[in-house]
Amino acid sequence: MSLFQSMVLPIAVPFVACVIFAFIFSKIYKATDKLDKGFEVNYFKLTHRRKMVRTLTSAPIILIALIIIHYYSNWSLAVYVTFILFVLLALCIQLVYNYKMWKKDEGSKV
């Protein structure tokens, strides 16, 4: 079994699917009213402030998932560390982006 089949393909296919779905849902919900209070399952119906809060609250769940992945996977240490760095980088980028957009939206409403 090649490296592509064993590692890249199982990671790349879900990643590409998530990017496609995120693009589609962001276009569908772009012009809708955003929810800033209460609970909403759909991420794309939230304001940037609520998206940032959801990102912060999902961080512990992501860390637990990374520990479980490490326990059940047979990846080498280099692959696992690369995967962790990629996930944490994506989490930080999402957090910073939502914070900046929240402050931008807050400034335009005043």
Secondary structure, DSSP 8 states (H G I E B T S, - for coil): --HIIIIIHHHHHHHHHHHHHHHHHHHHTTTS--B-SS--S-GGGB-HHHHHHHHHHHHHHHHHHHHHHHHH----HHHHHHHHHHHHHHHHHHHHHHHHHHHHHHHHH-
